[in-house]
Amino acid sequence: MTSTAAPRPTRQPRPATPSSPASPFSHTLQPERGPVPYPGIPAIVDGSEAVAHVESRLAEVACVYPITPSTTMAAVYQAAVADGRTDLFGTPLGFIEPESEHSSASAAEGAALAGARVTNFTAGQGLVLMKEVLYVISGKRLPVVFHVGARALTSQSLNIHAGHDDVMAVADCGWGILFARNAQEAADLAAIARRVAEAGETPFMVAQDGFLTTHTLENVLLPEDGLLREFVGDPRDHIRDLFDPAEALMTGVVQNQDSYMKGRIGQRAYTDRLPVILGEAYAEWARLTGRRYGPIDAYRTEGAAEIIVSMGTIADTAIAVVDHLRGQGRPVGSVAVTAFRPFPSRELVEALSGARTVGVVERTDDPLAAANPLTRELRSALYDAAAEGEMVPRVLSISAGLGSRDVAAGDLVAVFDRLADHGESEQRHFVVGIRHPLALPAVPVDLRPAGAYSLRGHSIGGFGSVTTNKLVATLAGELFGKQVQAYPRYGSEKKGLPTTYYLTIADEPIRLHAELDRVELVPLHDVSAFALGDPLAGLADGGDVFIQSPLADPEAVWASIPAPFRTEILARHIRVTALDTADLALRHAPRPDLQVRMQGVALVGVFLRVSPFATRAGMDREGLLAAVRERLGRFFGKRGGSVVDANLEVIAEAYDGLIDVTAAIGAAPPDGRSTSGSGTTASGTTALEPVLEGAPR
C-alpha cells in the first residue's frame, strides 16, 4: 500500500517540543469565542458514520474483520473504496478483509510497516483476539489508529451491546486510548488521535460505546476537508516507511537477556512525551474549530462536594444530572475521562481536590481485582497525592450499564445521593440499574431539555422502522432546525422479533443516553404490541398513539384495542390514530422485497401530521413533501428514482389518509385536536393542527 507519489521520511528521532497544553478542564459545550477557521459541517449522523467520515479522508487503507457493533464504520469506508475514492492527498483507498480480527491487526501492522496510514474498526472479542498483535504494533512504534465500538465481552452469556470490558482487556498494550461521549467527540477524537499517533509514534484507539454511540444519530459538526489537511497533514510527511530498501532495518527480531530490557524500557522515550503532544493537539484543534478538549473534562467541579467520574455516554448523561442537582442547590460535579491512556493522574487529582466523595461509574465489573479499572487508576493517583500531604476524597466504585443495561438520569441521581451520605458504612462498591443487594435504587426524574418532544416506537425487526426513525430525525433536525437524538434498541436476535426505537427532538443538545420512559408519541407497528407489554407506559397525558392496522373502520380499530387500554386512553385524553400501512406499501412498492420496509416509511407522514413542528414552522403540505422528497433522495437515491417516488407516495398518502380514531368515536381530547386541517377534509389537508401545544407533560 506504499504510495509512490513521494518518498516517506527516513527513521529519525522526533524530539518533543515544550508547549502549553489546552486546559484539561475545558468543556466542549463552551466553544472558543469569535469566528474560527473551521466551524464544522452540520450533519445528523451516528458515531459510526462520524468516524468513517474522518477515516475515509485520512486513512489510506482499512484492515478490518467485521464485528458488531463496529461494522457500520467498515461498511461506510468500504463503500468509499468501492466508489473509487482517494484520501485527501490523492492515494486510492484500500480495504483488506482477512479471515479474523487477529489477521486484520496483522495486516494493519504490515501496511503500517510499509508506511501506509492505517485504520481498523473492531469491538468485543475481536479486539481481545488482536491482543498479541497490539503489543507488537506498539513495540514497533507504528502510528495506526483503531476505532472500537466498545462492547461487553462474552462471559456467562453472549452480549453484543455496550461495555468497556474489551478496551480494558487491552489497556496494557502500550496504546493511547481516547473515549468519546457522543458522535461529535467520535469524529473529533478520530482526527486528534491520528495527529498524536503520528507525532508521538504511538498507536491509538478511539473508543465509543457500542450502539449507544455507534448507532445513535445526533447533531454533529463534521470536520471539513481543509481542516483535516491542515491539522493532520499528508502521511508522506509524517509516517516512516520501515520497508524502504534504501534504509535497511530489521524488525521483529529476537532479543535475549542482554538487550530485551533495554529495548523495552527505552520505549519510554516515546510514551513520556505523549501528554505534551496531546496538549498541543487539543490546543490546535480548539484554535481551528472552537471545540475544546483535554485529557479530562471537569464540569462544574468548583466547590463540588460530590463528583462522578466516568467515561463514554455515562459522562454525557452526568452533565444533565449535575445541572439538575445544581439547580436544587446541591454541590455536585462530574468529570469525564477522555484520555484513559496516557492516564491523566495530575489533572484528576487537581479536579477532585475539593471534593469529599467521588463515585467512579464504569461499564465493567472486575470483582477479583482491588476495584474496577478506572477506579484503580484513580485511587492510585490519589494515593500518590496523599503521600505528598494533599487531602484526597473518598472513592466509591459503581458498576453500571454492562451490556447496554440502561443507565438513566435517575440512576446517577441515586449515585449522587449515596455520595452525599457520609455515614460509617464500609461498603465501597455499588451497582445501578438492576435488582441486587448492592444496587442503588433509581430516583425517577425527567431531564430532557425543556420543551422536548419524544417518541418510542414498537416495531418488528426488518420492518424498516429504524431507518425511518433516522429519516424522521434528519427531517426534524434539518427542516425544523432542531437538536435530535435517534436511538434504536437492537436485540441480537435481528429480524422478525420485536424492536424498539427512540427519538427525542429539542431546541437544546440532548445529553441523556438512555431508553425513554416519558414520550409524547408512541407508534405501534407491531399489531401484538398491546399483548407484549404496556405501550402506553410513560406516554404523556394528551399524547398520541399511532396504530398500524389493517382495519379501515375507526370503530373496528377502537374495538381491537384491549379494554383496559381503552379505559386508560379515555381517562388520559390520549389521541389514537391508525392507518393500514401494509396496504400502502403493497400498492406503491416498486419491488416485492421493498413492501415490508415501506410500511415503516409511512411513519414519516404520520409524524408530520401529528407532531407540532410543521405548524410552528408555518409549513404547508406541499412545502413539507417537497422537503421530504429531497431527503428521500439522499436515503434511497441509489435504488433509483422510482424507489424515491414510491416512498414519497407512501408518505403523502399516510399524511393525508391518517384516521383519527378517538375523534371518530366521539372521544376527542378536550383541546379539540384533530388530524384534519382547519376547514379541510382529512384527505385534503393543507395545514396541520398543533399537537401538544400547552398540553401537560
C-alpha positions as CSV (number, residue, x, y, z in Angstrom):
1,M,0.0,0.0,0.0
2,T,3.0,2.3,-0.1
3,S,2.4,5.4,-2.2
4,T,5.0,6.2,-4.9
5,A,4.0,9.9,-5.1
6,A,6.7,10.9,-2.7
7,P,9.4,9.3,-0.5
8,R,8.5,8.5,3.0
9,P,10.6,10.1,5.8
10,T,13.5,8.0,7.0
11,R,13.7,6.8,10.6
12,Q,14.8,9.9,12.5
13,P,14.0,10.7,16.2
14,R,11.4,13.3,16.7
15,P,12.0,15.4,19.8
16,A,9.1,16.6,21.7
17,T,8.7,20.3,22.0
18,P,7.6,22.3,25.1
19,S,4.0,23.5,24.9
20,S,1.2,25.0,26.9
21,P,-1.5,22.3,26.6
22,A,-5.1,23.2,26.5
23,S,-6.7,23.3,29.9
24,P,-7.6,19.7,30.9
25,F,-10.8,21.2,32.5
26,S,-12.2,22.8,29.3
27,H,-15.7,21.8,28.4
28,T,-16.7,21.1,24.9
29,L,-20.0,22.8,25.3
30,Q,-18.2,26.1,25.6
31,P,-16.5,26.8,22.2
32,E,-13.8,29.3,21.6
33,R,-15.3,32.8,21.3
34,G,-15.4,34.5,17.9
35,P,-15.1,33.1,14.4
36,V,-12.9,30.1,13.8
37,P,-11.4,28.9,10.5
38,Y,-13.2,25.6,10.5
39,P,-16.6,25.7,12.4
40,G,-17.7,22.3,11.0
41,I,-20.2,20.9,8.5
42,P,-23.6,20.5,10.2
43,A,-24.9,16.9,9.8
44,I,-27.0,14.4,11.5
45,V,-25.1,11.1,11.8
46,D,-24.3,8.4,14.2
47,G,-20.9,7.7,15.8
48,S,-20.0,5.1,13.2
49,E,-20.7,7.5,10.3
50,A,-18.8,10.3,12.1
51,V,-15.7,8.1,12.3
52,A,-16.0,6.9,8.8
53,H,-16.3,10.5,7.5
54,V,-12.8,11.2,9.0
55,E,-11.1,8.0,8.2
56,S,-12.3,7.8,4.6
57,R,-10.4,11.1,4.1
58,L,-7.3,10.3,6.1
59,A,-6.6,6.6,6.2
60,E,-5.1,5.0,3.1
61,V,-6.1,1.5,4.0
62,A,-8.5,-0.1,6.4
63,C,-7.7,-3.7,7.6
64,V,-11.0,-5.0,9.0
65,Y,-12.8,-8.1,10.0
66,P,-16.4,-7.1,10.7
67,I,-17.9,-7.4,14.1
68,T,-20.9,-5.9,15.7
69,P,-21.3,-3.0,16.6
70,S,-18.4,-1.6,14.6
71,T,-19.5,-3.0,11.3
72,T,-21.1,0.2,10.0
73,M,-17.8,2.0,10.2
74,A,-16.2,-0.5,8.0
75,A,-19.2,-0.6,5.6
76,V,-19.1,3.1,5.1
77,Y,-15.3,3.1,4.5
78,Q,-15.7,0.1,2.1
79,A,-18.4,1.9,0.2
80,A,-15.9,4.8,-0.3
81,V,-13.4,2.3,-1.6
82,A,-16.0,0.8,-4.0
83,D,-16.7,4.3,-5.3
84,G,-13.0,4.7,-6.2
85,R,-12.4,7.5,-3.8
86,T,-8.9,8.7,-2.7
87,D,-7.8,10.1,0.6
88,L,-7.3,13.9,0.8
89,F,-3.8,13.5,-0.6
90,G,-4.6,11.6,-3.7
91,T,-3.9,8.0,-2.6
92,P,-6.6,5.5,-3.7
93,L,-8.3,4.0,-0.6
94,G,-7.7,0.3,0.1
95,F,-9.7,-2.2,2.1
96,I,-8.4,-5.6,3.4
97,E,-10.7,-8.1,5.0
98,P,-8.8,-11.2,6.1
99,E,-10.1,-14.2,8.0
100,S,-10.2,-12.9,11.5
101,E,-9.7,-9.9,13.7
102,H,-6.2,-11.2,14.6
103,S,-5.3,-11.3,11.0
104,S,-6.8,-7.9,10.4
105,A,-4.5,-6.5,13.1
106,S,-1.5,-8.3,11.5
107,A,-2.5,-6.8,8.1
108,A,-2.6,-3.4,9.7
109,E,0.9,-4.0,11.1
110,G,2.2,-4.9,7.7
111,A,0.6,-1.9,6.0
112,A,1.9,0.4,8.7
113,L,5.5,-1.0,8.4
114,A,5.3,-0.2,4.7
115,G,4.5,3.4,5.5
116,A,0.7,3.5,5.0
117,R,-1.7,5.4,7.1
118,V,-3.9,2.6,8.5
119,T,-7.1,2.2,10.4
120,N,-9.2,-0.7,11.8
121,F,-12.7,-1.0,13.2
122,T,-13.4,-3.6,15.8
123,A,-15.2,-4.5,19.1
124,G,-15.6,-7.0,21.8
125,Q,-14.0,-10.4,21.4
126,G,-12.5,-9.2,18.1
127,L,-10.4,-6.6,19.9
128,V,-9.3,-9.1,22.5
129,L,-8.3,-11.6,19.8
130,M,-5.9,-8.9,18.5
131,K,-4.1,-8.5,21.7
132,E,-1.0,-10.4,20.7
133,V,-0.6,-8.2,17.7
134,L,-1.4,-5.0,19.6
135,Y,1.7,-5.4,21.7
136,V,3.8,-5.8,18.5
137,I,2.3,-2.7,16.9
138,S,3.1,-0.5,19.8
139,G,6.5,-2.1,20.3
140,K,7.4,-1.2,16.7
141,R,6.1,2.3,17.2
142,L,3.6,2.1,14.3
143,P,1.2,5.1,14.4
144,V,-2.1,3.3,13.5
145,V,-5.5,4.4,14.8
146,F,-8.1,1.7,15.6
147,H,-11.7,2.5,16.3
148,V,-13.6,0.5,18.9
149,G,-17.4,0.2,19.3
150,A,-16.9,-0.7,23.0
151,R,-18.7,-3.9,23.7
152,A,-19.3,-6.3,26.7
153,L,-17.3,-9.5,26.4
154,T,-18.9,-12.9,26.3
155,S,-18.9,-14.2,29.9
156,Q,-21.8,-16.1,31.3
157,S,-23.6,-15.4,28.0
158,L,-23.1,-13.6,24.7
159,N,-23.9,-9.9,24.5
160,I,-23.3,-7.6,21.6
161,H,-24.0,-4.3,23.4
162,A,-22.1,-1.6,25.2
163,G,-19.4,-2.4,27.8
164,H,-15.9,-1.4,28.4
165,D,-14.6,-4.9,29.1
166,D,-12.9,-5.1,25.7
167,V,-11.0,-1.9,25.9
168,M,-9.9,-2.6,29.5
169,A,-8.7,-6.1,28.4
170,V,-6.1,-4.4,26.1
171,A,-5.3,-1.3,28.1
172,D,-1.9,-2.6,29.0
173,C,-0.7,-3.0,25.3
174,G,1.1,0.3,25.1
175,W,-1.6,2.2,23.1
176,G,-3.1,5.6,23.6
177,I,-6.8,5.3,24.4
178,L,-9.4,8.0,24.0
179,F,-13.0,7.7,24.9
180,A,-15.8,9.6,23.1
181,R,-19.0,10.6,24.8
182,N,-21.0,11.1,21.7
183,A,-20.9,11.2,17.9
184,Q,-19.3,14.7,17.9
185,E,-16.4,13.5,20.0
186,A,-16.0,10.3,18.0
187,A,-15.4,12.5,14.9
188,D,-13.1,15.0,16.6
189,L,-11.1,12.5,18.5
190,A,-10.5,10.4,15.3
191,A,-8.6,13.4,13.9
192,I,-6.9,14.2,17.2
193,A,-5.8,10.6,17.7
194,R,-4.4,10.5,14.2
195,R,-2.2,13.6,14.6
196,V,-1.0,12.5,18.0
197,A,-0.2,8.9,16.9
198,E,2.0,10.1,14.1
199,A,3.7,12.9,16.1
200,G,4.3,10.5,19.0
201,E,4.9,7.4,17.0
202,T,2.5,5.6,19.3
203,P,-0.7,3.7,18.1
204,F,-4.0,5.0,19.4
205,M,-7.5,3.6,19.7
206,V,-10.6,5.7,19.9
207,A,-13.5,4.0,21.8
208,Q,-17.2,4.9,21.7
209,D,-20.0,3.0,23.4
210,G,-21.4,0.2,21.2
211,F,-24.9,1.0,19.8
212,L,-25.3,3.9,22.4
213,T,-22.9,6.0,20.2
214,T,-22.1,3.9,17.2
215,H,-25.8,3.6,16.2
216,T,-27.3,6.8,17.7
217,L,-28.0,9.7,15.4
218,E,-27.1,13.2,16.7
219,N,-26.4,16.7,15.5
220,V,-22.7,16.8,14.6
221,L,-20.3,19.3,13.1
222,L,-18.2,17.1,10.8
223,P,-14.6,18.1,10.3
224,E,-14.0,19.9,6.9
225,D,-11.6,18.5,4.4
226,G,-9.4,21.6,4.7
227,L,-9.3,21.2,8.5
228,L,-8.1,17.6,8.2
229,R,-5.5,18.5,5.6
230,E,-4.1,21.3,7.9
231,F,-4.5,19.5,11.2
232,V,-3.3,16.0,10.3
233,G,-1.3,16.5,7.1
234,D,0.0,14.3,4.3
235,P,1.0,10.8,5.6
236,R,4.2,11.1,3.4
237,D,5.3,13.9,5.7
238,H,4.8,12.0,8.9
239,I,4.9,8.2,8.6
240,R,8.1,6.2,8.2
241,D,8.4,3.5,5.6
242,L,10.3,0.8,7.5
243,F,10.3,-1.4,4.4
244,D,12.5,1.0,2.5
245,P,15.3,-0.9,0.7
246,A,17.4,2.2,0.8
247,E,17.2,2.4,4.6
248,A,17.7,-1.2,5.7
249,L,16.2,-2.1,9.0
250,M,15.4,-5.4,10.8
251,T,12.1,-5.7,12.5
252,G,10.5,-8.4,14.6
253,V,13.9,-9.7,15.8
254,V,14.7,-11.9,18.8
255,Q,16.3,-10.1,21.8
256,N,17.9,-12.1,24.6
257,Q,18.8,-11.2,28.2
258,D,21.5,-8.7,27.1
259,S,19.2,-6.4,25.2
260,Y,15.4,-7.0,25.6
261,M,15.0,-4.9,28.8
262,K,17.0,-2.0,27.3
263,G,14.7,-2.0,24.3
264,R,11.5,-2.3,26.4
265,I,12.4,0.5,28.8
266,G,13.8,2.6,26.0
267,Q,10.3,3.0,24.7
268,R,9.5,5.3,27.5
269,A,11.3,8.0,25.4
270,Y,8.2,7.8,23.2
271,T,5.4,7.4,25.7
272,D,6.7,10.0,28.2
273,R,6.2,12.8,25.7
274,L,2.6,11.9,24.8
275,P,0.9,14.2,27.3
276,V,2.7,17.2,25.8
277,I,1.9,16.1,22.2
278,L,-1.8,15.6,23.2
279,G,-1.9,19.0,24.8
280,E,-0.6,20.6,21.6
281,A,-3.2,18.8,19.5
282,Y,-6.0,19.8,21.8
283,A,-4.9,23.4,21.7
284,E,-4.6,23.5,17.9
285,W,-8.0,21.8,17.5
286,A,-9.6,24.4,19.7
287,R,-7.9,27.2,17.7
288,L,-9.1,25.8,14.4
289,T,-12.6,24.6,15.3
290,G,-13.6,26.2,18.6
291,R,-14.2,22.8,20.1
292,R,-12.1,22.3,23.1
293,Y,-10.8,19.0,24.6
294,G,-8.4,17.9,27.3
295,P,-7.3,14.7,28.9
296,I,-10.4,15.2,31.2
297,D,-13.4,17.4,31.1
298,A,-14.3,18.7,34.5
299,Y,-17.8,20.0,34.6
300,R,-19.0,22.3,37.5
301,T,-16.5,20.8,39.9
302,E,-15.7,24.2,41.5
303,G,-17.0,23.9,45.1
304,A,-18.4,20.4,44.4
305,A,-18.5,18.1,47.4
306,E,-19.6,15.1,45.4
307,I,-18.3,14.3,41.9
308,I,-19.0,11.5,39.5
309,V,-16.1,10.3,37.3
310,S,-16.9,8.3,34.2
311,M,-16.2,7.6,30.5
312,G,-18.3,7.4,27.4
313,T,-22.0,8.1,27.2
314,I,-22.5,8.0,31.0
315,A,-20.3,11.1,31.2
316,D,-22.7,12.9,28.9
317,T,-25.7,11.9,31.0
318,A,-23.9,13.1,34.1
319,I,-23.8,16.7,32.7
320,A,-27.6,16.8,32.6
321,V,-27.8,15.3,36.1
322,V,-25.3,17.8,37.5
323,D,-27.2,20.8,36.1
324,H,-30.5,19.4,37.6
325,L,-29.0,18.9,41.1
326,R,-27.1,22.2,41.0
327,G,-30.5,23.8,40.3
328,Q,-31.6,22.4,43.6
329,G,-28.6,23.9,45.3
330,R,-26.6,20.7,45.7
331,P,-22.8,21.0,45.3
332,V,-22.1,18.3,42.7
333,G,-19.9,18.0,39.6
334,S,-18.8,15.5,37.1
335,V,-15.5,14.6,35.4
336,A,-15.3,12.8,32.0
337,V,-12.1,11.0,31.4
338,T,-11.3,11.5,27.7
339,A,-7.7,10.1,27.7
340,F,-7.6,6.8,29.5
341,R,-4.1,6.4,28.1
342,P,-1.9,8.2,28.9
343,F,-3.7,8.3,32.2
344,P,-4.3,11.9,33.4
345,S,-3.3,11.5,37.1
346,R,-2.3,15.1,37.7
347,E,-5.4,16.5,36.1
348,L,-7.7,14.3,38.0
349,V,-6.1,15.0,41.4
350,E,-6.4,18.7,40.7
351,A,-10.0,18.5,39.5
352,L,-11.1,16.4,42.6
353,S,-9.0,18.2,45.2
354,G,-12.0,19.9,46.8
355,A,-14.4,17.0,46.8
356,R,-15.4,15.0,49.8
357,T,-16.6,11.9,47.9
358,V,-16.1,10.6,44.4
359,G,-18.1,8.0,42.6
360,V,-16.4,6.2,39.7
361,V,-19.2,4.9,37.4
362,E,-17.9,2.2,34.9
363,R,-19.3,-0.1,32.3
364,T,-17.4,-3.1,33.7
365,D,-17.1,-5.3,36.7
366,D,-13.8,-6.8,37.9
367,P,-14.7,-8.5,41.2
368,L,-11.4,-10.3,41.8
369,A,-9.3,-7.1,41.5
370,A,-8.9,-4.4,44.1
371,A,-11.5,-2.4,42.2
372,N,-12.7,-1.7,38.6
373,P,-10.1,-0.4,36.2
374,L,-10.8,3.3,36.2
375,T,-11.3,3.2,40.0
376,R,-7.9,1.5,40.4
377,E,-6.2,4.1,38.3
378,L,-7.9,7.0,40.2
379,R,-7.1,5.6,43.6
380,S,-3.5,5.1,42.6
381,A,-3.3,8.8,41.5
382,L,-4.9,10.0,44.7
383,Y,-2.6,7.7,46.8
384,D,0.4,9.5,45.3
385,A,-1.2,12.8,46.1
386,A,-2.0,11.8,49.7
387,A,1.6,10.7,50.1
388,E,2.6,14.3,49.4
389,G,0.3,15.5,52.1
390,E,-2.7,16.5,50.0
391,M,-6.2,16.0,51.2
392,V,-8.0,13.5,48.9
393,P,-11.6,12.4,48.6
394,R,-13.1,9.0,49.5
395,V,-13.7,7.0,46.3
396,L,-16.6,4.7,45.7
397,S,-16.9,2.3,42.7
398,I,-20.2,1.8,40.8
399,S,-20.8,-0.8,38.1
400,A,-23.4,0.4,35.6
401,G,-24.6,-0.2,32.0
402,L,-23.0,-3.6,31.4
403,G,-24.2,-5.0,28.1
404,S,-26.1,-1.7,27.5
405,R,-28.2,-2.1,30.6
406,D,-29.9,1.2,30.8
407,V,-28.2,4.0,32.7
408,A,-30.8,6.6,33.2
409,A,-30.5,10.0,34.8
410,G,-32.3,8.7,37.9
411,D,-29.5,6.1,38.4
412,L,-26.9,8.9,38.5
413,V,-29.1,10.9,40.9
414,A,-29.1,7.8,43.1
415,V,-25.3,7.7,42.9
416,F,-25.1,11.3,44.0
417,D,-27.4,10.6,46.8
418,R,-25.1,7.8,48.0
419,L,-22.1,10.0,47.7
420,A,-23.8,12.7,49.9
421,D,-24.4,10.0,52.6
422,H,-21.4,10.4,54.8
423,G,-22.3,7.6,57.2
424,E,-19.9,5.0,58.6
425,S,-20.7,2.3,56.0
426,E,-17.6,0.5,54.8
427,Q,-19.2,-0.6,51.5
428,R,-17.2,0.9,48.6
429,H,-18.8,-0.9,45.6
430,F,-22.3,-0.5,44.3
431,V,-24.4,-1.2,41.2
432,V,-27.2,0.6,39.5
433,G,-29.9,-0.5,37.0
434,I,-30.6,-4.0,38.4
435,R,-32.2,-5.6,41.4
436,H,-29.3,-6.7,43.6
437,P,-28.1,-6.3,47.3
438,L,-25.5,-3.8,46.1
439,A,-28.0,-1.8,44.0
440,L,-28.8,1.9,44.5
441,P,-32.5,2.4,43.7
442,A,-33.1,4.9,40.9
443,V,-34.8,8.2,41.5
444,P,-37.5,8.9,38.8
445,V,-36.7,12.1,37.0
446,D,-37.2,13.5,33.5
447,L,-34.2,15.5,32.5
448,R,-34.9,16.0,28.8
449,P,-34.4,19.6,27.6
450,A,-37.3,21.9,28.2
451,G,-40.0,21.5,25.6
452,A,-38.5,18.3,24.3
453,Y,-40.7,16.0,22.1
454,S,-40.0,12.3,22.2
455,L,-41.4,9.2,20.6
456,R,-41.0,5.5,21.4
457,G,-41.8,3.1,18.5
458,H,-42.7,-0.6,18.9
459,S,-41.9,-2.5,15.7
460,I,-40.6,-5.7,14.3
461,G,-37.0,-6.3,13.1
462,G,-36.9,-6.0,9.3
463,F,-39.9,-3.5,9.0
464,G,-37.6,-0.6,8.2
465,S,-38.8,1.3,11.2
466,V,-35.3,2.1,12.4
467,T,-34.3,3.5,9.1
468,T,-37.5,5.6,9.0
469,N,-36.7,6.8,12.5
470,K,-33.4,8.1,11.1
471,L,-35.2,9.8,8.3
472,V,-37.6,11.5,10.8
473,A,-34.7,12.6,12.9
474,T,-33.0,14.0,9.8
475,L,-36.1,15.9,8.9
476,A,-36.6,17.3,12.3
477,G,-33.0,18.4,12.5
478,E,-32.6,19.9,9.1
479,L,-36.1,21.0,8.2
480,F,-37.1,22.4,11.6
481,G,-33.6,23.3,12.9
482,K,-33.8,21.1,16.0
483,Q,-31.4,19.1,18.0
484,V,-32.2,15.4,17.7
485,Q,-31.2,12.0,19.1
486,A,-32.4,8.8,17.4
487,Y,-31.5,5.6,19.1
488,P,-32.6,2.0,18.1
489,R,-32.9,-0.6,20.8
490,Y,-31.5,-3.5,18.8
491,G,-31.5,-7.1,20.0
492,S,-29.1,-9.7,18.9
493,E,-32.0,-11.7,17.5
494,K,-32.2,-9.4,14.4
495,K,-35.2,-9.7,12.0
496,G,-38.6,-10.9,12.9
497,L,-38.7,-10.1,16.6
498,P,-39.9,-7.0,18.5
499,T,-37.7,-4.0,18.4
500,T,-38.0,-0.6,20.0
501,Y,-36.7,2.7,18.7
502,Y,-36.5,6.2,20.3
503,L,-36.3,9.7,19.1
504,T,-36.0,13.0,21.0
505,I,-36.3,16.4,19.4
506,A,-35.4,19.5,21.3
507,D,-34.1,23.1,21.0
508,E,-31.0,22.3,23.1
509,P,-28.4,19.5,23.0
510,I,-29.7,16.2,24.3
511,R,-27.3,14.7,26.8
512,L,-29.3,11.7,28.0
513,H,-28.2,8.4,26.6
514,A,-31.0,6.1,27.9
515,E,-34.2,4.5,26.9
516,L,-37.1,6.9,27.1
517,D,-39.7,6.4,29.8
518,R,-41.5,9.7,29.0
519,V,-42.7,10.3,25.5
520,E,-45.3,12.3,23.5
521,L,-45.9,9.9,20.6
522,V,-46.0,6.1,20.5
523,P,-46.1,4.5,17.0
524,L,-47.2,0.8,17.1
525,H,-46.0,-1.0,14.0
526,D,-46.4,-4.3,15.8
527,V,-50.1,-5.4,16.0
528,S,-49.3,-7.5,19.1
529,A,-47.7,-4.6,21.0
530,F,-50.7,-4.4,23.4
531,A,-50.2,-8.1,24.2
532,L,-46.5,-7.9,24.8
533,G,-46.4,-5.1,27.3
534,D,-47.8,-1.7,28.1
535,P,-47.1,0.6,25.1
536,L,-48.9,3.4,27.0
537,A,-46.3,3.4,29.8
538,G,-44.6,6.8,30.0
539,L,-46.8,8.4,27.4
540,A,-47.8,11.9,28.3
541,D,-51.4,12.7,29.1
542,G,-52.8,14.1,25.9
543,G,-50.2,12.3,23.9
544,D,-50.6,10.4,20.6
545,V,-50.7,6.7,19.8
546,F,-50.5,5.6,16.2
547,I,-51.6,2.0,15.4
548,Q,-50.6,0.2,12.2
549,S,-53.9,-1.6,11.5
550,P,-55.5,-3.4,8.5
551,L,-58.9,-2.1,9.7
552,A,-60.4,0.9,7.9
553,D,-63.3,1.5,10.2
554,P,-62.4,3.6,13.3
555,E,-64.9,1.7,15.4
556,A,-63.2,-1.6,14.5
557,V,-59.8,-0.2,15.3
558,W,-61.1,1.0,18.6
559,A,-62.6,-2.4,19.4
560,S,-59.3,-4.1,18.6
561,I,-57.6,-2.3,21.5
562,P,-57.9,-4.3,24.7
563,A,-60.5,-2.9,27.1
564,P,-58.1,-1.9,29.9
565,F,-56.1,0.2,27.4
566,R,-59.2,1.8,26.0
567,T,-60.2,2.9,29.5
568,E,-56.8,4.4,30.1
569,I,-56.8,6.2,26.7
570,L,-60.1,7.9,27.5
571,A,-59.1,8.8,31.1
572,R,-55.8,10.3,29.9
573,H,-57.2,12.1,26.8
574,I,-54.8,10.2,24.5
575,R,-55.4,10.6,20.8
576,V,-55.4,7.4,18.8
577,T,-54.7,7.4,15.0
578,A,-54.5,4.5,12.7
579,L,-53.6,3.5,9.1
580,D,-53.2,0.4,7.0
581,T,-49.6,1.0,6.1
582,A,-49.2,-2.6,4.8
583,D,-51.8,-1.8,2.1
584,L,-49.9,1.4,1.3
585,A,-46.7,-0.5,0.8
586,L,-48.4,-3.2,-1.2
587,R,-49.9,-0.7,-3.6
588,H,-46.8,1.6,-4.0
589,A,-43.7,-0.6,-3.6
590,P,-41.9,-1.0,-6.9
591,R,-40.5,-4.4,-5.9
592,P,-41.8,-7.1,-3.7
593,D,-38.7,-7.0,-1.5
594,L,-39.5,-3.4,-0.5
595,Q,-43.0,-4.0,0.6
596,V,-42.3,-4.7,4.3
597,R,-39.8,-1.9,4.7
598,M,-42.0,0.6,3.1
599,Q,-44.6,0.0,5.8
600,G,-42.2,1.7,8.1
601,V,-41.7,4.7,5.8
602,A,-45.3,5.7,6.3
603,L,-44.3,6.8,9.8
604,V,-42.8,10.0,8.2
605,G,-46.3,11.0,7.1
606,V,-47.8,10.2,10.4
607,F,-45.1,12.1,12.3
608,L,-45.5,15.2,10.1
609,R,-49.3,15.0,10.7
610,V,-49.5,14.6,14.4
611,S,-46.4,16.4,15.7
612,P,-46.4,20.2,16.2
613,F,-43.3,21.1,14.3
614,A,-44.7,21.9,10.8
615,T,-47.3,24.2,12.3
616,R,-44.7,26.0,14.3
617,A,-42.6,26.4,11.2
618,G,-45.5,27.6,9.2
619,M,-45.1,24.9,6.5
620,D,-48.0,23.6,4.5
621,R,-48.4,20.2,2.9
622,E,-46.7,21.0,-0.3
623,G,-43.7,22.5,1.3
624,L,-43.3,19.6,3.6
625,L,-43.5,17.0,0.9
626,A,-41.0,18.9,-1.3
627,A,-38.6,18.9,1.6
628,V,-39.2,15.3,2.3
629,R,-38.5,14.3,-1.3
630,E,-35.1,15.9,-1.3
631,R,-34.1,14.0,1.8
632,L,-35.6,10.7,0.4
633,G,-33.2,11.1,-2.5
634,R,-30.3,11.1,0.0
635,F,-31.6,8.0,1.8
636,F,-32.8,5.9,-1.2
637,G,-31.4,7.6,-4.3
638,K,-29.0,4.8,-5.1
639,R,-32.0,2.5,-5.5
640,G,-33.3,4.6,-8.3
641,G,-35.8,7.4,-8.9
642,S,-38.8,5.0,-8.9
643,V,-38.0,3.9,-5.3
644,V,-37.7,7.5,-4.2
645,D,-41.1,8.4,-5.8
646,A,-42.8,5.3,-4.3
647,N,-41.6,6.2,-0.8
648,L,-42.9,9.8,-1.3
649,E,-46.3,8.5,-2.4
650,V,-46.5,6.3,0.7
651,I,-45.6,9.2,2.9
652,A,-48.0,11.6,1.2
653,E,-50.9,9.1,1.5
654,A,-50.1,8.4,5.1
655,Y,-50.2,12.1,5.8
656,D,-53.5,12.6,4.0
657,G,-55.2,9.3,5.0
658,L,-54.5,9.1,8.7
659,I,-57.6,8.0,10.6
660,D,-58.4,9.9,13.8
661,V,-59.9,7.0,15.8
662,T,-60.7,8.9,19.0
663,A,-62.4,11.7,17.1
664,A,-64.5,9.2,15.2
665,I,-65.8,7.6,18.3
666,G,-66.5,10.9,19.9
667,A,-63.7,10.9,22.4
668,A,-61.5,13.7,21.1
669,P,-59.2,15.3,23.7
670,P,-60.7,18.4,25.4
671,D,-58.3,20.7,23.5
672,G,-60.2,19.8,20.3
673,R,-57.1,18.5,18.5
674,S,-57.7,16.7,15.2
675,T,-55.7,15.4,12.4
676,S,-57.8,17.4,10.0
677,G,-56.6,20.8,8.9
678,S,-58.8,23.9,9.6
679,G,-61.6,23.9,7.1
680,T,-60.5,20.9,5.1
681,T,-61.1,17.2,5.0
682,A,-58.6,14.6,6.2
683,S,-57.7,13.6,2.6
684,G,-57.1,17.2,1.6
685,T,-55.3,18.7,4.5
686,T,-53.0,21.7,3.7
687,A,-52.2,22.8,7.2
688,L,-51.6,20.9,10.4
689,E,-53.3,21.5,13.6
690,P,-50.9,21.9,16.6
691,V,-50.4,18.9,18.8
692,L,-49.4,19.1,22.4
693,E,-49.4,22.9,22.4
694,G,-49.9,23.7,26.0
695,A,-50.7,20.1,26.8
696,P,-49.4,18.7,30.1
697,R,-46.2,16.7,30.0
